[in-house]
Amino acid sequence: MQLLAYEGGQHFVGVGGGERSEQLTRVLHAANADPRLAEIHARYFAAWEANGGGLFRYFSSVGGWSKWGSWGALQSLEEDPTQSPKYQAMQTLAEKLGQPIGR
């Protein structure tokens, strides 16, 4: 049996009322944009592969961030992908696996 990821990837969101905190939302959005997130994603994807992971479908390539979550690797099509650690990590994995990413 193959191990596949559907709606994989990372996001941060307040729960249990935390979504109503603008301060928490700002902190979580800053964490999503932090350059260190690229290395965290790289380790995440390496663990996926090391444990037999196959096809990995990232949940959302492009999607605005809000108090309901920060799902998109890019926040918009106009965002510079070189400035998104989530997108950079996703692109690195795709290239490694021979999967093209279009824009």
C-alpha positions, 0 to 999 in steps of 0.5 A: 500500500502506498503512502500518499498525502492529500491536503498536506502542508502546514498552516497556523490558525487560532482555535478555541476562540484564538481565531478572534485574537488579532494579535495571535493572528499577526504572530501566526502570519509572521511565523508563516513568512519567517525564512526559517520556515523553509528549513522546517518544511525541508525537514518535514518533507525529508521525514515524509520521504524517509518514512515511505511517503510517495505523492504529496499533494500540498493543500493550497498553492495560492490562498490569502491568509486570514484568522481562519488559517494561512493555507496558501504557500503563496498569498496571491499570484502577485506575491514573489515566490522567492519571498515565500519560505513555504513556496520555496520548500514546496518547489524544492521538493517538487523539483527533487521529485521531477514534478513541475510547478507552473505559475 
